[in-house]
Amino acid sequence: MADTSICLDLIGLKCPLPVLRTRKALRKLADGDRLDVACTDPLAVIDIPHMLRETGDRLEGVEEKDDVVTFRIRRVKKA
C-alpha cells in the first residue's frame, strides 16, 4: 500500500492558523504519510518546526520560493 501525500495550502493565513491547521491535518494522516504545507506567514518557519518537535513528526525538507515556504512533513508512528 503506497503512502499518501497531501498538500495543504495555507498561503495568506497568519499566525497561529498555519501551525493549528498543520497540526489538525497531521492528526488525520496514517503513519508514513506525507504532508506538504505551503505558507506565507514568516512566523511559520519558527512555529511549524517547533510544533513538529512536540509531535515527533519529521520535517523532511523546507523550500522557499517567491515568499512561499513549503514544508515537507512525514507522519511518524507513535510508540
N, C-alpha and C positions, 0 to 999 in steps of 0.2 A: 504494500500500500504506500503510495507516494505521499510525502509531506505536503501540507497545504501552505501556500504563500498568499498572504492577504496584504492589500495596500490600503493604508489609512491616510486620507488627505485632510490634514489639519491646517492647511495654508490659510492665513488670515486670523486664526484664533490666537488669543492672548492668554498668558499665564493666569490661572492654573489649568485652563482647559486642555492644552496639549498633553500634559502628563496624566490628567484624570482620564481622558479618553483613551490614551495608550494603555493605561492600567486596566481599564474596563475591557478593551479589545483583547488583551493578553489572557484575561480570565476565561475567555470563550475558546481559546485555542487548545489543541491537543499537544502533548509533549512532542517536541521536534518540529512543530510548525514554525513558519517564519512570518514575521510582521514587518512590513516596510512602512515607515511613518514619515510623511513629508510635512515639515513645519517651517513657518517664517518667524515665529517668536524667538528673539535672541536668547531668552532665558531657557529655552528648551535644551540647548546644548549643555546646560548645567543640570536642569531638572530631570530629564529623561535618564541620563546615565546614573544619577543618584537614585532614582526610583528603581532602576534595574539592579543596583547593588542591594537594595532592600528585598526585592522579589527573588533574586537569584537567577533571573533570566539573563541570557548572554547577548551582549552588544557585539555583533559580528562586523559592523562597519558603519562609518559615517561619511556621507558625501555632501559637499556644499557646492551649489551651482546657482548663480543668479538670485542670491538671498534666500534660497530654499535649502534647508538642511534635511537630508533623508537619512534616517536611522534604519539599519538592518538588524532586527532583533530575532533571536531564536528562543522559543519557549523551551525551558529546561524542566525536566521531570523533577518533581519534589520528592524528597525522601519520606 
